[in-house]
Amino acid sequence: WDGDEEARLIGDDIEAEQGRGRRLNDMAVLVRASFQMRSFEERFNALGLPYRVVGGPRFYEREETRDALSYFRLVRSPSDDLAFDRIANKPARKLGGQTMQTIHSFARNNGMSNMAAARELIATDDLSTMGRNALRRFVEMIDRWAREAENLPPRDLAELILEESGYTDYWRHSKSAKADSKLDNLKEVVQAVSEFDTMAAYLDHVALVAEHNETSPDGEVWLMTLHSAKGLEFPVVFLPGWEEEIFPSKRSVDENGEAGLEEERRLAYVGVTRAMEDCRISFAANRQVYGQWRAQMPSRFVDELPEDHVVVDSQPGLYGTSTEELASHSRLNGAREEPDTYYDN
């Protein structure tokens, strides 16, 4: 039905495989884009399933995620010195090294937090005019967001902070090859925030997730993007999110046309051929993408799978078609509901 159900089913299937004697490190979840990992990390943490992320840090350990969380934490708790130091000058707002050193010294000498020291210093001549004005603007921003937090839903507050701080624009205008991915991950942070009643509840949840570090004699489930999976093989591979505009990626097709589509098709081939025994492909009829619910259509690549090697596992009646029609024309039926659907090599 949706992305959350897809993550639940894959988590349950991994546990079932483990119960049948399969080692966790024999199983991998391969996604098209890194922002898709969050729902699986959340689910694996809830189940106590050990996992490893390949090709980069875990979702809540990524630079952009930690920066966003630091903004949220400082608004919630102005005495959070680690959060203050991380984002006071990110993006750059003319709070240079000398200004930060003065803040740290003043805070240490007077037994107060960095934010409290900043409030004191903007009323003195201890800083240059430029540094004092920049610091005043930063303190006023944090105070304004703290007031807004009393009335705004968590999602709206998160979007407001990331926009008004200039952090989203920082990555929009970045020349980094990873900028688009980082923007996607920021949108996923906002999506995660929207699942909680308050920002405080979300931050408490993140703190618990960050502490989760289960180990198992069966190893860990592999979680990675399709790009990171090249050259690797696993007995069981899960390929979630096979939906139009996610896979093939809308951005790739829009920017590169037919060449982009062919590269996406090659990635699909990479994903399927990572499986030594069992490849399970799933798609959802509805997905919340960057806070907006959308009815999804199965990826065109589903229709290109070799029928002789495909088994469709579908709850009856949801498409109003036979399983044979679903297997060969799944994306043409105007479906609004689709169960977790698997294809076995």
C-alpha positions in Angstrom: 0.0 0.0 0.0 2.7 2.5 0.9 6.4 2.9 1.6 6.1 2.2 5.3 4.3 -1.1 4.6 7.0 -2.0 2.2 9.7 -1.5 4.8 7.7 -3.5 7.4 7.3 -6.4 5.0 11.0 -6.5 4.0 12.0 -6.4 7.7 9.6 -9.2 8.5 10.9 -11.2 5.5 14.4 -10.8 6.7 13.5 -12.0 10.1 11.7 -15.0 8.6 14.7 -15.9 6.5 16.9 -15.6 9.6 14.5 -17.9 11.4 15.0 -20.5 8.6 18.7 -20.4 9.2 19.8 -17.7 6.8 22.6 -15.4 8.0 21.9 -11.7 8.1 25.0 -10.9 6.1 23.6 -13.1 3.3 20.9 -10.5 2.7 21.0 -7.0 1.1 18.5 -4.2 0.5 19.5 -2.1 -2.5 17.8 1.2 -3.1 18.0 3.7 -6.0 18.7 6.8 -3.9 20.2 7.3 -0.5 17.2 9.1 0.9 15.2 5.8 0.6 17.4 4.3 3.3 15.8 6.1 6.2 12.6 4.0 6.3 14.6 0.8 6.3 17.0 2.1 9.0 14.0 3.0 11.1 12.4 -0.4 10.6 15.6 -2.4 11.3 16.2 -0.4 14.5 12.6 -1.1 15.6 13.1 -4.8 15.0 16.6 -4.9 16.5 18.0 -6.1 13.2 21.7 -5.3 12.9 22.6 -3.6 9.6 25.5 -1.9 7.9 25.3 1.0 5.4 27.8 0.7 2.5 29.1 3.6 0.6 28.5 6.3 3.2 27.3 6.9 6.8 24.0 6.0 8.2 21.2 8.4 7.6 21.4 10.2 10.9 25.2 10.3 10.7 25.3 12.2 7.4 26.7 15.7 7.3 23.5 17.4 6.1 21.3 15.4 8.5 23.5 16.3 11.5 23.6 19.9 10.5 19.8 20.0 10.3 19.4 18.3 13.6 21.9 20.8 15.2 19.6 23.6 14.1 16.6 21.9 15.6 18.5 21.0 18.8 19.7 24.5 19.4 16.2 25.9 19.0 14.9 23.3 21.5 17.9 23.8 23.9 19.9 27.0 23.5 22.5 25.5 26.0 23.5 22.8 23.5 27.1 23.9 22.8 27.8 21.1 20.3 24.9 22.2 18.2 25.9 25.9 18.5 29.4 25.2 17.3 28.3 23.1 14.4 25.9 25.5 12.8 26.7 29.0 14.1 28.7 29.7 10.9 27.2 27.1 8.6 26.4 28.4 6.1 29.0 31.2 6.5 27.5 34.2 8.2 30.6 36.2 9.0 31.2 34.5 12.3 34.9 33.9 11.8 37.4 32.0 13.9 38.3 35.1 16.0 34.6 35.7 16.9 34.0 32.0 17.8 37.2 32.0 19.9 35.9 35.1 21.8 32.6 33.4 22.4 34.2 30.2 23.7 36.6 32.1 26.0 33.8 34.3 27.4 31.6 31.2 28.0 34.3 29.3 29.7 35.4 32.2 31.9 31.9 32.9 33.0 30.6 29.4 33.4 27.8 29.7 30.8 26.8 28.2 27.5 28.0 29.5 24.1 24.6 30.8 23.3 24.4 32.7 26.7 27.8 34.1 26.0 26.7 35.2 22.6 23.8 37.1 24.1 26.1 38.9 26.5 28.7 39.7 23.9 26.3 41.4 21.4 25.8 44.1 24.1 29.6 44.7 24.5 32.5 46.0 22.4 34.4 42.8 22.7 33.7 41.9 19.1 34.2 43.7 15.9 31.2 45.6 14.5 30.9 43.0 11.7 31.1 40.0 14.1 28.7 41.6 16.6 26.1 42.3 14.0 26.4 38.8 12.5 26.1 37.3 15.9 23.1 39.4 16.8 21.3 38.3 13.6 22.1 34.6 14.5 20.8 34.9 18.0 17.6 36.7 16.9 17.0 33.9 14.3 17.2 31.2 17.0 14.9 33.2 19.3 12.4 33.7 16.5 12.3 30.0 15.7 11.9 29.2 19.4 8.8 31.4 19.5 7.5 29.9 16.3 7.9 26.4 17.7 5.1 27.1 20.2 2.6 27.3 17.4 3.9 25.7 14.2 3.5 22.0 13.4 7.0 20.3 13.5 7.1 19.9 9.8 6.5 23.6 9.1 9.0 24.5 11.8 11.7 22.3 10.2 11.1 23.8 6.7 11.1 27.3 8.2 14.4 26.7 9.9 16.2 25.1 7.0 15.0 27.9 4.6 15.5 31.0 6.8 18.9 29.8 8.0 20.1 29.6 4.4 21.1 26.0 4.8 18.9 24.7 2.0 20.1 27.4 -0.3 23.7 26.5 0.7 23.2 23.1 -1.0 21.0 24.4 -3.8 23.9 26.7 -4.9 26.7 24.2 -4.1 28.8 23.0 -7.0 29.3 19.7 -5.2 28.4 16.5 -7.1 26.6 15.4 -4.0 24.5 18.5 -3.7 21.3 17.0 -5.2 21.6 13.9 -2.9 22.1 16.1 0.1 19.0 18.2 -0.8 17.0 14.9 -1.1 18.2 13.9 2.3 17.2 17.2 3.8 13.7 16.7 2.4 13.7 13.3 4.0 14.6 14.9 7.3 11.5 17.1 7.0 9.5 14.0 6.1 10.7 12.3 9.2 9.9 15.3 11.4 6.3 15.3 10.1 5.8 11.8 11.6 5.9 13.2 15.1 3.6 15.4 17.1 6.4 17.7 18.4 9.9 18.5 17.4 11.0 17.4 20.9 9.5 14.0 20.3 11.4 13.7 17.0 14.7 14.7 18.6 14.2 12.2 21.4 13.6 9.5 18.8 16.7 10.4 16.9 18.8 10.2 20.1 17.5 6.7 20.7 18.2 5.6 17.1 21.7 7.0 17.3 22.4 4.9 20.3 21.2 1.7 18.6 24.1 -0.5 17.7 23.0 -4.1 17.8 25.4 -6.9 16.9 24.7 -10.5 15.9 26.6 -13.7 15.3 24.7 -13.8 11.9 26.4 -10.6 10.8 24.4 -7.6 9.5 22.0 -6.9 6.8 23.6 -4.9 4.0 21.9 -1.6 3.1 23.2 0.4 0.1 22.4 2.1 -3.1 22.6 0.3 -6.4 25.7 2.2 -7.4 27.5 1.0 -4.3 26.5 -2.6 -5.0 28.4 -3.0 -8.3 30.7 -6.0 -8.0 29.0 -7.5 -4.9 26.7 -10.5 -4.7 24.4 -11.8 -2.0 22.2 -14.9 -1.8 19.1 -12.8 -1.1 18.6 -9.3 -2.5 15.6 -7.0 -1.9 15.0 -4.2 -4.4 12.4 -1.8 -3.1 10.9 1.3 -4.6 10.6 0.1 -8.2 8.2 2.9 -9.2 8.1 5.4 -12.0 10.0 8.7 -11.1 11.9 6.9 -8.3 13.4 4.1 -10.5 14.0 5.1 -13.2 14.9 8.4 -11.5 12.9 11.3 -12.8 16.0 13.6 -12.4 18.2 11.3 -14.4 15.7 11.0 -17.2 14.8 14.7 -17.3 18.5 15.8 -17.4 19.9 13.1 -19.7 16.9 11.9 -21.8 17.2 8.5 -23.4 20.8 8.1 -22.3 19.7 8.7 -18.7 17.0 6.1 -19.1 19.4 3.5 -20.4 21.7 4.2 -17.5 18.8 3.6 -15.1 18.0 0.3 -17.0 21.6 -0.8 -16.5 21.3 -0.1 -12.8 18.2 -2.3 -12.7 20.2 -5.0 -14.3 22.9 -4.5 -11.7 20.4 -4.8 -9.0 18.8 -8.0 -10.2 22.1 -9.7 -11.0 23.4 -9.0 -7.4 21.2 -11.9 -6.3 22.8 -15.3 -6.3 19.6 -17.2 -5.4 16.6 -15.0 -4.6 15.8 -11.5 -5.9 12.7 -9.7 -4.4 11.4 -6.6 -6.1 8.7 -4.5 -4.5 6.8 -1.3 -5.3 4.1 0.7 -3.5 0.9 2.1 -4.9 1.2 5.2 -2.7 4.3 6.9 -1.4 4.9 10.1 0.6 7.7 11.8 -1.3 9.0 15.0 0.3 5.8 15.4 2.4 3.4 14.9 -0.5 1.3 11.7 -1.0 1.4 10.4 -4.5 -0.3 7.5 -6.3 2.6 5.6 -7.8 2.9 3.5 -10.9 5.1 0.5 -11.0 8.4 1.0 -12.8 8.5 0.2 -16.5 11.4 -2.1 -15.6 8.9 -4.5 -13.9 7.4 -5.2 -17.4 10.9 -5.9 -18.8 11.6 -8.8 -16.3 11.9 -12.2 -18.0 8.4 -13.8 -17.4 9.8 -17.3 -17.2 11.8 -16.4 -14.1 9.1 -14.2 -12.3 6.7 -15.2 -9.7 4.1 -12.6 -8.7 3.0 -12.5 -5.0 0.0 -10.3 -4.8 -3.1 -10.0 -2.6 -6.1 -10.8 -4.9 -8.5 -8.1 -6.0 -6.4 -5.0 -5.5 -5.8 -4.4 -9.2 -9.0 -6.1 -10.3 -6.9 -8.3 -12.7 -5.4 -11.8 -12.7 -1.8 -12.3 -11.6 -0.8 -13.0 -15.2 -2.2 -9.6 -16.3 -0.5 -7.9 -13.3 2.8 -9.5 -14.2 2.8 -8.3 -17.8 0.8 -5.0 -17.6 1.1 -3.9 -14.0 1.8 -0.3 -14.7 -1.0 0.1 -17.3 -3.9 -0.7 -15.1 -4.3 2.6 -13.4 -3.9 1.0 -10.0 -4.4 2.8 -6.7 -3.6 -0.1 -4.4 -0.7 -2.5 -4.7 0.6 -4.9 -2.1 4.2 -5.7 -1.5 5.0 -7.6 -4.7 7.9 -9.9 -5.1 9.7 -11.4 -8.0 12.0 -14.4 -7.4 15.0 -15.2 -9.7 
